Amino acid sequence: MSGDGYRVLLQARSWSKRLREKGFTWGQIVDVLALTHRVSSLRLYRLAHGRTAAEVVAMVNDADPAGTAALRESRLYEFECWPGAGRRPPARLLAVLAKIYETDAQSLLCASVVTSYSAADRDLICGADFRDMDANRPPSPDRGSRVTMESSSAAPPADKSLVDASACMRLLRAIGVEETDVKRRELLFELALALGGSKALDLLRVLTPEEEERLAGVLRSTWRVDAATVSTFEKLSMQAHQADDRSGPATLLPVVDRQREAVGRLLVREPMLPNLRDRLLSTYAQMSQLVGFLAYDLREYAVAEQSLSDALRGALDLGDPTLVSYAHYWLGRVAADQSRTAAVLDHAFAVQSWASRSSSKLSLSLHESLFSVAYAAEGDASASARAHDRALASAGAPKDNEPVFLHWISPSALELGRCALLVRLNQAGPAVGPVVTAAQRFLTGLDPKYKRRHGLVLARYASALTMAKEIPEAAAKLMDAAEITRQHSSARLTDEIGQARARLEPWADTTYVRRLDETLRSCGLTWACPTERV
């Protein structure tokens, strides 16, 4: 076997191993390989099984019941080149290979060449079907409905992967369109498959070829983690935060979670210098926090709490008070959404304690912000307002030496959060003017790429306008917010839209609200059940 041929075999063997672990059948793996390897089905099945020609020849010769087989490697290569070149494989050999490859003999041939065989040979080819031997293949519907203990225990576990056969093929097609270099195409496929599929491919585009090679080597356990590897993961983490602003949590959550798991395995697997470990641990904690936030944005609170707890453990292990306080802050936000006021206060006190040890000025506003939420939930409007004022005073600190994950904190962001509380608690009578002013000011300076934040502000703006009896303007702002849901998958945004629409119910028969309802339906939203998508 030539060097190139052996490289192709090793690559196919690696892909096949990963795809089998994800529940792919041999036929599905062949479909995937066919997108990048323009060879016959007979060869594709051998590549899918990761076997050399010599291994297959030995298996064929051993399988001959009469012991008369004399297949040679050179002849197998000729059969694999047909029909473009080489020789036509005999029907008896195809039946034996079908059993070896756990497929049906017809799949080893192009449909157009089956008719070139005699009637007797076609019967032999059509009757040679060994797909039931494939452990990843679901039971055939004509096998009978009786389920035995043996069949139940032998059944493979359900595939929980993000990447099924069709998604895998879409991924390869996307890579093929964007990348002409075959070697880099294979590398991108391997990385995207390991890190979560086609959405991972979007994140990987920020890496240089050298970074991709290094990352693939580390994931294969053939390279050691070095400073450049840690920088690559930091780069991917930053890109994930930006991707969230563009598309939302639904597609990004599983991808970031897969990357977080990869970093976690490296921390357990490899000894490394203390400074490298600290940087990698910080990346793991920040990725865990992002996973928690994305799950929180989807209203998946159990997943959010688990991931944020992982972030907290990583930050505690690292000894970073800023990161510890940040993890506590988001755990408090999750508790607030579940009306667990005591837990919100616990996390607020924890944020206060850790923020006092941090050099970050912005983190000082986080615990006061949580206190404001907790006091508002208890109905203590004056205490909530005082805590909010203290949070506002710290939120304007310079951001020059602040961690990137705190850069969203600003007086306008906290002001809008406070306004949302007042609106939700129906205490916005005298505060309607400030809410409207804050929303207008915030929208003026907000980059359109921050879609979720833009939509949330519009929905809260609409609620304030409704309380001011500005119904046409409120409906218009809410329609703009609804349009954002076509591009962003935030469940919190759909909830805010639903709550804002509920406030418009007394004016449901007006032209403005009827037009709004038509827009909501066209966006797949139903205001009566704001978390439900049609």
GUZAGU-639856 format. One record per residue (C-alpha): residue in three letters; x, y, z; chain; residue number from 1. Coordinates in Angstrom, 1 decimal, decimal comma. Example, Ala and Ser with C-alpha at 12.3 -4.5 7.8 and 13.67 -1.06 7.14 Angstrom:
2
 type      x      y      z mol seq
  ala   12,3   -4,5    7,8   A   1
  ser   13,7   -1,1    7,1   A   2
END
This chain:
534
 type      x      y      z mol seq
  met    0,0    0,0    0,0   A   1
  ser    1,3    3,5   -0,9   A   2
  gly    2,0    6,1    1,6   A   3
  asp   -1,0    8,2    0,4   A   4
  gly   -3,2    5,1    0,4   A   5
  tyr   -2,3    4,2    4,0   A   6
  arg   -2,9    7,8    5,1   A   7
  val   -6,4    7,7    3,6   A   8
  leu   -7,0    4,4    5,4   A   9
  leu   -5,9    5,8    8,7   A  10
  gln   -8,1    8,9    8,3   A  11
  ala  -11,1    6,8    7,3   A  12
  arg  -10,5    4,4   10,2   A  13
  ser  -10,5    7,4   12,6   A  14
  trp  -13,6    8,9   11,2   A  15
  ser  -15,4    5,6   11,2   A  16
  lys  -14,5    5,0   14,9   A  17
  arg  -16,0    8,3   15,8   A  18
  leu  -19,1    7,9   13,8   A  19
  arg  -19,7    4,3   15,1   A  20
  glu  -19,6    5,7   18,6   A  21
  lys  -22,3    8,2   17,5   A  22
  gly  -24,5    5,3   16,4   A  23
  phe  -23,9    5,5   12,6   A  24
  thr  -24,5    2,3   10,5   A  25
  trp  -21,9    1,1    8,1   A  26
  gly  -24,0    2,3    5,2   A  27
  gln  -24,3    5,8    6,7   A  28
  ile  -20,5    5,9    7,2   A  29
  val  -20,0    5,0    3,6   A  30
  asp  -22,3    7,8    2,6   A  31
  val  -20,2   10,2    4,6   A  32
  leu  -16,9    8,9    3,2   A  33
  ala  -18,3    9,1   -0,4   A  34
  leu  -18,5   12,9    0,0   A  35
  thr  -14,7   13,2    0,1   A  36
  his  -13,4   10,0   -1,5   A  37
  arg  -14,4    9,4   -5,1   A  38
  val  -13,9    5,7   -5,2   A  39
  ser  -16,2    2,7   -5,6   A  40
  ser  -18,6    1,5   -3,0   A  41
  leu  -16,6   -1,7   -2,7   A  42
  arg  -13,6    0,3   -1,6   A  43
  leu  -15,6    2,6    0,6   A  44
  tyr  -16,9   -0,2    2,7   A  45
  arg  -13,4   -1,5    3,2   A  46
  leu  -12,3    2,0    4,3   A  47
  ala  -15,3    2,3    6,5   A  48
  his  -14,2   -0,9    8,4   A  49
  gly  -10,6    0,4    8,5   A  50
  arg   -9,2   -2,7    6,9   A  51
  thr   -6,2   -3,1    4,6   A  52
  ala   -6,6   -5,1    1,4   A  53
  ala   -4,4   -7,8    2,9   A  54
  glu   -6,8   -8,2    5,9   A  55
  val   -9,9   -8,4    3,7   A  56
  val   -8,2  -11,0    1,4   A  57
  ala   -7,3  -13,1    4,5   A  58
  met  -10,9  -12,9    5,7   A  59
  val  -12,3  -13,8    2,3   A  60
  asn  -10,1  -16,8    2,0   A  61
  asp  -10,9  -18,0    5,5   A  62
  ala  -14,6  -17,6    4,8   A  63
  asp  -14,6  -19,9    1,8   A  64
  pro  -16,4  -23,0    3,1   A  65
  ala  -14,6  -25,3    0,6   A  66
  gly  -11,2  -23,8    1,3   A  67
  thr  -10,6  -23,2   -2,4   A  68
  ala  -10,5  -19,4   -2,5   A  69
  ala   -7,4  -17,8   -3,8   A  70
  leu   -8,1  -14,1   -3,8   A  71
  arg   -5,0  -11,9   -4,0   A  72
  glu   -4,5   -8,3   -3,0   A  73
  ser   -3,9   -7,2   -6,6   A  74
  arg   -7,1   -8,8   -7,7   A  75
  leu   -9,1   -7,2   -4,9   A  76
  tyr   -7,7   -3,8   -6,0   A  77
  glu   -8,9   -4,6   -9,5   A  78
  phe  -12,4   -5,4   -8,3   A  79
  glu  -12,5   -2,2   -6,3   A  80
  cys  -11,6   -0,1   -9,4   A  81
  trp  -14,5   -1,5  -11,4   A  82
  pro  -16,5   -0,3  -13,4   A  83
  gly  -14,2    2,6  -14,3   A  84
  ala  -11,3    0,1  -14,7   A  85
  gly  -10,2   -3,2  -13,4   A  86
  arg  -12,4   -6,3  -13,3   A  87
  arg  -16,0   -7,1  -12,4   A  88
  pro  -16,2   -8,9   -9,1   A  89
  pro  -17,9  -12,3   -9,1   A  90
  ala  -21,3  -12,5   -7,4   A  91
  arg  -20,1  -15,2   -5,0   A  92
  leu  -17,3  -12,9   -3,8   A  93
  leu  -19,8  -10,0   -3,4   A  94
  ala  -21,9  -12,2   -1,1   A  95
  val  -18,9  -13,1    1,0   A  96
  leu  -17,8   -9,4    1,2   A  97
  ala  -21,3   -8,4    2,1   A  98
  lys  -21,1  -10,6    5,2   A  99
  ile  -17,7   -9,3    6,1   A 100
  tyr  -18,8   -5,7    5,7   A 101
  glu  -22,2   -6,4    7,5   A 102
  thr  -24,2   -5,0    4,6   A 103
  asp  -26,1   -6,2    1,5   A 104
  ala  -24,3   -7,2   -1,6   A 105
  gln  -26,3   -4,7   -3,7   A 106
  ser  -24,8   -1,8   -1,7   A 107
  leu  -21,3   -2,9   -2,9   A 108
  leu  -22,3   -2,1   -6,5   A 109
  cys  -23,6    0,8   -8,5   A 110
  ala  -27,3    0,2   -9,3   A 111
  ser  -26,6    0,6  -13,0   A 112
  val  -24,2   -2,3  -13,1   A 113
  val  -26,3   -5,0  -11,3   A 114
  thr  -28,0   -5,8  -14,6   A 115
  ser  -24,7   -6,8  -16,2   A 116
  tyr  -24,8  -10,0  -14,1   A 117
  ser  -26,7  -13,1  -15,1   A 118
  ala  -30,1  -13,9  -13,7   A 119
  ala  -28,7  -16,5  -11,3   A 120
  asp  -25,9  -14,1  -10,1   A 121
  arg  -28,5  -11,3   -9,6   A 122
  asp  -30,5  -13,6   -7,4   A 123
  leu  -27,4  -14,4   -5,4   A 124
  ile  -26,5  -10,7   -5,1   A 125
  cys  -30,1   -9,7   -4,1   A 126
  gly  -30,3  -12,5   -1,6   A 127
  ala  -27,0  -11,6    0,2   A 128
  asp  -28,2   -9,2    2,9   A 129
  phe  -26,3   -9,1    6,2   A 130
  arg  -27,3   -5,7    7,4   A 131
  asp  -28,9   -7,2   10,5   A 132
  met  -25,4   -8,0   11,7   A 133
  asp  -24,7   -4,3   12,0   A 134
  ala  -24,9   -3,6   15,8   A 135
  asn  -25,9    0,1   15,1   A 136
  arg  -28,8   -0,8   12,8   A 137
  pro  -32,3   -0,7   14,3   A 138
  pro  -34,3   -3,9   14,2   A 139
  ser  -36,0   -4,6   10,9   A 140
  pro  -39,8   -4,0   11,1   A 141
  asp  -40,5   -7,4    9,5   A 142
  arg  -38,5   -9,2   12,1   A 143
  gly  -41,5   -9,5   14,4   A 144
  ser  -42,7   -7,5   17,3   A 145
  arg  -41,7   -9,8   20,1   A 146
  val  -38,9   -8,3   22,3   A 147
  thr  -36,7  -10,6   24,2   A 148
  met  -34,2   -9,9   27,0   A 149
  glu  -31,4  -10,9   24,6   A 150
  ser  -32,5   -8,4   21,9   A 151
  ser  -33,1   -5,7   24,5   A 152
  ser  -29,7   -6,0   26,1   A 153
  ala  -28,0   -6,2   22,7   A 154
  ala  -29,6   -3,1   21,4   A 155
  pro  -27,2   -0,1   21,3   A 156
  pro  -28,0    2,9   23,5   A 157
  ala  -29,8    5,7   21,9   A 158
  asp  -27,6    8,1   20,1   A 159
  lys  -27,4   11,4   22,0   A 160
  ser  -25,0   13,0   19,7   A 161
  leu  -25,6   16,3   18,0   A 162
  val  -24,4   15,0   14,6   A 163
  asp  -26,6   12,4   12,9   A 164
  ala  -26,0   11,1    9,4   A 165
  ser  -27,8   13,9    7,5   A 166
  ala  -26,1   16,6    9,7   A 167
  cys  -22,8   15,0    9,1   A 168
  met  -23,3   15,0    5,3   A 169
  arg  -24,4   18,7    5,5   A 170
  leu  -21,2   19,4    7,4   A 171
  leu  -19,0   17,8    4,8   A 172
  arg  -20,8   19,6    2,0   A 173
  ala  -20,3   22,9    3,7   A 174
  ile  -16,6   22,2    4,2   A 175
  gly  -16,4   21,1    0,5   A 176
  val  -17,9   24,4   -0,7   A 177
  glu  -15,6   26,6    1,4   A 178
  glu  -12,4   24,6    1,4   A 179
  thr  -10,7   23,2   -1,7   A 180
  asp   -7,6   21,8    0,0   A 181
  val   -8,4   18,1    0,6   A 182
  lys   -6,1   17,7    3,6   A 183
  arg   -7,5   20,8    5,4   A 184
  arg  -11,0   19,7    4,5   A 185
  glu  -10,4   16,4    6,3   A 186
  leu   -8,9   18,2    9,3   A 187
  leu  -11,9   20,6    9,6   A 188
  phe  -14,3   17,7    9,4   A 189
  glu  -12,4   15,9   12,2   A 190
  leu  -12,4   19,0   14,4   A 191
  ala  -16,0   19,9   13,8   A 192
  leu  -17,1   16,4   14,5   A 193
  ala  -15,2   16,4   17,8   A 194
  leu  -16,5   19,8   18,8   A 195
  gly  -20,1   19,7   17,9   A 196
  gly  -21,0   19,7   14,2   A 197
  ser  -21,7   22,4   11,7   A 198
  lys  -22,0   25,2   14,3   A 199
  ala  -18,5   24,3   15,5   A 200
  leu  -17,4   24,8   12,0   A 201
  asp  -18,6   28,4   12,3   A 202
  leu  -16,4   28,9   15,3   A 203
  leu  -13,4   27,1   13,8   A 204
  arg  -13,2   29,6   11,0   A 205
  val  -11,4   32,0   13,2   A 206
  leu   -8,4   29,6   13,6   A 207
  thr   -5,3   29,6   11,4   A 208
  pro   -4,2   26,3    9,7   A 209
  glu   -1,5   26,0   12,3   A 210
  glu   -3,9   26,4   15,2   A 211
  glu   -6,2   23,8   13,6   A 212
  glu   -3,3   21,3   13,3   A 213
  arg   -2,3   21,8   16,9   A 214
  leu   -5,8   21,5   18,2   A 215
  ala   -6,5   18,3   16,3   A 216
  gly   -3,2   16,8   17,6   A 217
  val   -4,2   17,7   21,2   A 218
  leu   -7,6   16,2   20,8   A 219
  arg   -6,1   13,0   19,3   A 220
  ser   -3,7   12,9   22,3   A 221
  thr   -0,7   12,9   19,9   A 222
  trp    0,4   16,5   20,9   A 223
  arg    0,9   17,9   24,4   A 224
  val   -0,9   21,0   25,6   A 225
  asp    1,2   24,1   25,3   A 226
  ala    0,7   27,9   25,5   A 227
  ala   -0,5   28,0   21,9   A 228
  thr   -3,1   25,3   22,5   A 229
  val   -4,5   27,3   25,5   A 230
  ser   -4,6   30,4   23,4   A 231
  thr   -6,6   28,5   20,8   A 232
  phe   -9,2   27,5   23,3   A 233
  glu   -9,4   31,0   24,6   A 234
  lys   -9,9   32,2   21,1   A 235
  leu  -12,7   29,7   20,5   A 236
  ser  -14,3   30,8   23,8   A 237
  met  -14,3   34,4   22,7   A 238
  gln  -15,8   33,5   19,3   A 239
  ala  -18,6   31,5   21,0   A 240
  his  -19,6   34,6   23,0   A 241
  gln  -19,8   36,6   19,8   A 242
  ala  -21,8   33,8   18,1   A 243
  asp  -24,4   33,9   20,9   A 244
  asp  -25,1   37,6   20,0   A 245
  arg  -25,7   36,6   16,4   A 246
  ser  -27,8   33,5   16,6   A 247
  gly  -28,7   32,6   20,2   A 248
  pro  -28,5   29,6   22,5   A 249
  ala  -30,4   26,8   20,7   A 250
  thr  -27,7   25,8   18,3   A 251
  leu  -24,7   27,1   20,2   A 252
  leu  -25,4   25,5   23,6   A 253
  pro  -24,4   21,9   22,6   A 254
  val  -21,3   23,1   20,7   A 255
  val  -19,9   25,1   23,6   A 256
  asp  -20,7   22,3   26,0   A 257
  arg  -18,7   19,9   23,7   A 258
  gln  -15,8   22,3   23,7   A 259
  arg  -16,0   22,7   27,5   A 260
  glu  -15,9   18,9   27,9   A 261
  ala  -12,8   18,7   25,7   A 262
  val  -11,1   21,3   27,9   A 263
  gly  -12,2   19,4   31,0   A 264
  arg  -10,7   16,2   29,6   A 265
  leu   -7,4   17,9   29,0   A 266
  leu   -7,3   19,2   32,6   A 267
  val   -7,7   15,7   33,9   A 268
  arg   -5,6   13,9   31,3   A 269
  glu   -2,4   15,9   31,1   A 270
  pro    0,1   17,3   33,6   A 271
  met    1,1   20,8   32,7   A 272
  leu    2,9   23,9   34,0   A 273
  pro    1,0   25,7   36,7   A 274
  asn    0,5   28,9   34,6   A 275
  leu   -0,8   26,9   31,7   A 276
  arg   -3,2   24,9   33,9   A 277
  asp   -4,5   28,1   35,5   A 278
  arg   -5,2   29,6   32,0   A 279
  leu   -6,9   26,4   30,8   A 280
  leu   -8,9   26,1   34,1   A 281
  ser  -10,0   29,7   33,7   A 282
  thr  -11,1   28,9   30,1   A 283
  tyr  -13,0   25,9   31,4   A 284
  ala  -14,8   28,0   34,1   A 285
  gln  -15,7   30,7   31,6   A 286
  met  -17,0   28,1   29,1   A 287
  ser  -19,0   26,5   31,9   A 288
  gln  -20,5   29,9   32,8   A 289
  leu  -21,4   30,4   29,1   A 290
  val  -23,1   27,0   28,9   A 291
  gly  -25,0   27,9   32,1   A 292
  phe  -26,0   31,3   30,6   A 293
  leu  -27,1   29,7   27,3   A 294
  ala  -29,2   27,2   29,2   A 295
  tyr  -30,7   29,9   31,4   A 296
  asp  -31,6   31,9   28,2   A 297
  leu  -33,4   28,8   27,0   A 298
  arg  -35,2   28,4   30,4   A 299
  glu  -33,5   25,1   31,0   A 300
  tyr  -32,8   25,7   34,6   A 301
  ala  -31,5   22,3   35,7   A 302
  val  -28,8   22,4   33,0   A 303
  ala  -28,0   26,0   33,8   A 304
  glu  -27,5   25,3   37,5   A 305
  gln  -25,3   22,3   36,9   A 306
  ser  -23,1   24,1   34,4   A 307
  leu  -22,8   27,2   36,6   A 308
  ser  -21,9   25,0   39,5   A 309
  asp  -19,1   23,5   37,4   A 310
  ala  -18,0   27,1   36,6   A 311
  leu  -18,1   27,9   40,4   A 312
  arg  -16,0   24,8   41,2   A 313
  gly  -13,4   25,7   38,5   A 314
  ala  -13,2   29,3   39,7   A 315
  leu  -12,8   28,2   43,3   A 316
  asp  -10,0   25,8   42,3   A 317
  leu   -8,4   28,6   40,4   A 318
  gly   -8,8   31,0   43,3   A 319
  asp  -10,2   33,8   41,1   A 320
  pro  -12,5   36,0   43,2   A 321
  thr  -13,9   37,8   40,2   A 322
  leu  -14,8   34,6   38,4   A 323
  val  -16,3   33,1   41,6   A 324
  ser  -18,5   36,2   42,2   A 325
  tyr  -19,6   36,1   38,6   A 326
  ala  -20,7   32,4   38,8   A 327
  his  -22,6   33,2   42,0   A 328
  tyr  -24,3   36,1   40,3   A 329
  trp  -25,7   33,9   37,5   A 330
  leu  -26,7   31,2   39,9   A 331
  gly  -28,7   34,0   41,7   A 332
  arg  -30,3   35,0   38,4   A 333
  val  -31,4   31,5   37,8   A 334
  ala  -32,8   31,3   41,3   A 335
  ala  -34,6   34,6   40,8   A 336
  asp  -36,4   33,3   37,7   A 337
  gln  -37,6   30,4   39,7   A 338
  ser  -38,9   32,7   42,5   A 339
  arg  -36,4   31,2   45,0   A 340
  thr  -35,8   34,5   46,9   A 341
  ala  -33,8   32,9   49,8   A 342
  ala  -31,4   31,4   47,3   A 343
  val  -31,1   34,8   45,5   A 344
  leu  -30,1   36,4   48,8   A 345
  asp  -27,6   33,6   49,5   A 346
  his  -25,9   34,1   46,2   A 347
  ala  -26,0   37,9   46,6   A 348
  phe  -24,2   37,7   49,9   A 349
  ala  -21,6   35,3   48,3   A 350
  val  -21,1   37,8   45,4   A 351
  gln  -20,6   40,5   48,0   A 352
  ser  -18,0   38,5   49,9   A 353
  trp  -16,0   37,5   46,8   A 354
  ala  -16,3   40,8   45,0   A 355
  ser  -14,7   42,5   48,1   A 356
  arg  -11,6   40,4   47,5   A 357
  ser  -11,5   41,2   43,8   A 358
  ser   -9,6   44,0   42,0   A 359
  ser  -12,6   44,4   39,7   A 360
  lys  -14,7   47,5   40,2   A 361
  leu  -17,5   46,3   37,9   A 362
  ser  -18,0   43,2   40,0   A 363
  leu  -19,0   45,4   43,0   A 364
  ser  -22,3   46,2   41,2   A 365
  leu  -23,3   42,5   40,8   A 366
  his  -24,3   41,8   44,4   A 367
  glu  -26,2   45,0   44,7   A 368
  ser  -28,1   44,2   41,5   A 369
  leu  -29,0   40,8   43,0   A 370
  phe  -30,1   42,4   46,2   A 371
  ser  -32,3   44,7   44,2   A 372
  val  -34,0   41,7   42,5   A 373
  ala  -34,5   39,9   45,8   A 374
  tyr  -36,0   42,9   47,6   A 375
  ala  -38,3   43,5   44,7   A 376
  ala  -39,5   39,9   44,8   A 377
  glu  -40,3   40,4   48,5   A 378
  gly  -42,3   43,5   47,7   A 379
  asp  -39,8   45,9   49,4   A 380
  ala  -39,7   48,6   46,7   A 381
  ser  -37,6   51,1   48,7   A 382
  ala  -34,9   48,6   49,6   A 383
  ser  -34,8   47,4   46,0   A 384
  ala  -34,4   51,0   44,8   A 385
  arg  -31,5   51,7   47,3   A 386
  ala  -29,7   48,5   46,2   A 387
  his  -30,2   49,5   42,6   A 388
  asp  -28,7   53,0   43,2   A 389
  arg  -25,6   51,4   44,8   A 390
  ala  -25,3   49,0   41,8   A 391
  leu  -25,6   51,9   39,4   A 392
  ala  -22,8   53,8   41,1   A 393
  ser  -20,3   50,9   40,6   A 394
  ala  -21,4   50,1   37,1   A 395
  gly  -19,8   53,2   35,6   A 396
  ala  -16,2   52,1   36,5   A 397
  pro  -13,6   52,2   33,8   A 398
  lys  -13,3   48,9   31,8   A 399
  asp   -9,6   49,1   30,9   A 400
  asn   -8,4   46,4   33,3   A 401
  glu  -11,6   44,4   33,6   A 402
  pro  -12,2   40,8   32,5   A 403
  val  -13,9   40,5   29,1   A 404
  phe  -16,8   38,7   30,6   A 405
  leu  -17,8   41,7   32,7   A 406
  his  -17,8   44,2   29,8   A 407
  trp  -21,6   44,0   29,4   A 408
  ile  -22,0   45,8   32,8   A 409
  ser  -22,9   49,4   32,3   A 410
  pro  -25,2   52,0   34,0   A 411
  ser  -27,7   51,8   31,0   A 412
  ala  -27,8   47,9   31,2   A 413
  leu  -28,6   48,0   35,0   A 414
  glu  -31,0   50,8   34,5   A 415
  leu  -33,0   48,8   32,0   A 416
  gly  -32,9   45,8   34,3   A 417
  arg  -34,4   47,9   37,1   A 418
  cys  -37,0   49,3   34,8   A 419
  ala  -38,0   45,7   33,8   A 420
  leu  -38,5   44,9   37,5   A 421
  leu  -40,7   47,9   38,0   A 422
  val  -42,8   47,1   35,0   A 423
  arg  -43,1   43,4   36,0   A 424
  leu  -44,2   44,4   39,5   A 425
  asn  -46,7   46,9   38,1   A 426
  gln  -44,9   49,7   40,0   A 427
  ala  -44,0   51,7   37,0   A 428
  gly  -46,7   54,3   37,2   A 429
  pro  -44,3   57,2   38,1   A 430
  ala  -41,4   55,4   36,5   A 431
  val  -42,9   55,1   33,0   A 432
  gly  -41,1   58,2   31,8   A 433
  pro  -37,6   57,0   33,0   A 434
  val  -38,2   53,6   31,5   A 435
  val  -39,0   55,1   28,1   A 436
  thr  -36,1   57,5   28,3   A 437
  ala  -33,7   54,7   29,3   A 438
  ala  -34,9   52,5   26,5   A 439
  gln  -34,6   55,2   23,9   A 440
  arg  -31,1   56,0   25,1   A 441
  phe  -30,0   52,4   25,2   A 442
  leu  -31,3   51,6   21,8   A 443
  thr  -29,6   54,6   20,3   A 444
  gly  -26,2   53,4   21,4   A 445
  leu  -26,7   49,6   21,0   A 446
  asp  -24,9   47,8   18,2   A 447
  pro  -27,6   45,9   16,2   A 448
  lys  -25,5   42,7   16,4   A 449
  tyr  -26,6   42,3   20,0   A 450
  lys  -29,9   40,8   18,9   A 451
  arg  -31,1   39,3   22,3   A 452
  arg  -30,4   42,5   24,2   A 453
  his  -32,0   44,6   21,4   A 454
  gly  -35,2   42,4   21,5   A 455
  leu  -35,4   42,4   25,3   A 456
  val  -35,1   46,2   25,4   A 457
  leu  -37,8   46,6   22,8   A 458
  ala  -40,2   44,2   24,7   A 459
  arg  -39,7   46,1   28,0   A 460
  tyr  -40,0   49,4   26,1   A 461
  ala  -43,4   48,1   24,7   A 462
  ser  -44,6   47,3   28,2   A 463
  ala  -43,7   50,7   29,5   A 464
  leu  -45,5   52,3   26,5   A 465
  thr  -48,6   50,2   27,2   A 466
  met  -48,7   51,4   30,8   A 467
  ala  -48,5   54,9   29,4   A 468
  lys  -51,5   54,1   27,1   A 469
  glu  -49,3   54,6   24,0   A 470
  ile  -50,8   51,6   22,3   A 471
  pro  -49,7   52,1   18,6   A 472
  glu  -46,1   52,7   19,7   A 473
  ala  -46,2   49,7   22,0   A 474
  ala  -47,5   47,4   19,3   A 475
  ala  -44,9   48,7   16,8   A 476
  lys  -42,0   48,1   19,3   A 477
  leu  -43,3   44,6   20,0   A 478
  met  -43,5   43,8   16,3   A 479
  asp  -39,8   44,8   16,0   A 480
  ala  -38,9   42,5   18,9   A 481
  ala  -40,9   39,6   17,4   A 482
  glu  -38,9   39,9   14,1   A 483
  ile  -35,7   39,4   16,1   A 484
  thr  -36,9   36,0   17,2   A 485
  arg  -36,6   34,8   13,6   A 486
  gln  -32,8   35,2   14,0   A 487
  his  -32,3   34,6   17,7   A 488
  ser  -33,5   31,6   19,8   A 489
  ser  -33,7   33,2   23,2   A 490
  ala  -36,6   31,8   25,2   A 491
  arg  -36,3   34,7   27,6   A 492
  leu  -37,0   37,0   24,7   A 493
  thr  -40,1   35,1   23,7   A 494
  asp  -41,3   35,2   27,3   A 495
  glu  -40,8   39,0   27,5   A 496
  ile  -42,7   39,4   24,3   A 497
  gly  -45,5   37,2   25,6   A 498
  gln  -45,7   39,2   28,8   A 499
  ala  -45,7   42,5   26,9   A 500
  arg  -48,5   41,2   24,6   A 501
  ala  -50,6   40,2   27,6   A 502
  arg  -50,6   43,8   28,8   A 503
  leu  -52,1   44,8   25,5   A 504
  glu  -55,1   42,5   25,9   A 505
  pro  -57,6   45,3   26,8   A 506
  trp  -56,9   46,7   23,3   A 507
  ala  -57,0   43,3   21,5   A 508
  asp  -59,6   44,5   19,0   A 509
  thr  -57,7   47,5   17,8   A 510
  thr  -56,0   47,5   14,4   A 511
  tyr  -52,6   47,9   15,9   A 512
  val  -52,8   44,8   18,2   A 513
  arg  -54,5   42,7   15,5   A 514
  arg  -51,6   43,5   13,2   A 515
  leu  -49,2   42,6   16,0   A 516
  asp  -50,9   39,2   16,5   A 517
  glu  -50,5   38,5   12,8   A 518
  thr  -46,7   39,2   13,2   A 519
  leu  -46,5   37,0   16,2   A 520
  arg  -48,1   34,1   14,4   A 521
  ser  -45,8   34,6   11,4   A 522
  cys  -42,8   34,4   13,8   A 523
  gly  -44,1   31,2   15,3   A 524
  leu  -45,0   32,8   18,6   A 525
  thr  -48,2   32,6   20,7   A 526
  trp  -48,6   35,3   23,3   A 527
  ala  -50,9   33,3   25,5   A 528
  cys  -48,1   30,8   26,2   A 529
  pro  -45,0   32,9   25,7   A 530
  thr  -42,5   30,0   26,1   A 531
  glu  -44,3   27,9   23,5   A 532
  arg  -43,4   27,9   19,8   A 533
  val  -46,0   26,9   17,3   A 534
END
